[in-house]
Amino acid sequence: MNIYEETKFLMKKYNITANKNLGQNFLIENSVIHTILDSAKISKEDLIIEIGPGLGTLTQELLQRAKKVIAIELDEKMTTILNDRFHFYDNFQLIHQDVLKVDLKAMLQAEQMQRKQVKIVANLPYYITTPIIMKLLEDKLPIESITVMVQKEVAERLTAIPGEKNTGAITYCVSYYSEPTEVMVVPNHFFIPAPQVDSEVIHLEIREKPPVTLKKEEIFFKVIKASFMQRRKTLINGLANSNICTKETAKEILNKMNLPEHTRGETLSMEQFAQIANILCEE
């Protein structure tokens, strides 16, 4: 039975449809599953945290390759299916909860795994992709990598080079904590029901240390957030409107860095944002 037939069988057996409120779309293409597994480089020594496993299509393959799979699922209907399918697997654990409310750091500490043995794998719901990615990165979890499928437009922003096309505030956060790569585009007809847009698999290799030196990490991210709050405004106005500093101070900083006063945040590199943040710490 291929994935398409299996998905239709499970949907009929349990009399379910995809929950639009939870952004559910069921993957029905084998090649995408194999690409996700290969890009995550899963081994028998690994602990995998799978977010939003749904019907368990990816889960089943993860269980064959990994030492243990902890699946976090919010939809109660899906947890029933997952328990039915995998309760005989001794390397399967199911958590019925919103991933944003799960203390992942405490959970991983209890597992006592090495950093290089813990990986995140997921087909993330479109509507909550950014909060989940931010949580995984900002919590500074002891993990090696994050391999996820997200909306294509979001993937392009997550993997963009800071300061170039498609840059957003989250671009800098992702690049600060990880080395992102695009893996493959997934057409919308590879899902049931078919979403209106295509998806993309991306891989984030977590850095052992940040690419820039900061005096205060908090100030660095405040500056970046302020510069993207109103994309059409200049960096000077963005910093002033967010009460990070006065316009006069912002002008002085740009002059010190030999940058024009009409500079917009979206054009700056990671290193330039770090320089601004470090200068502000001296003020």
Disulfide bonds with the S-S distance in Angstrom:
none
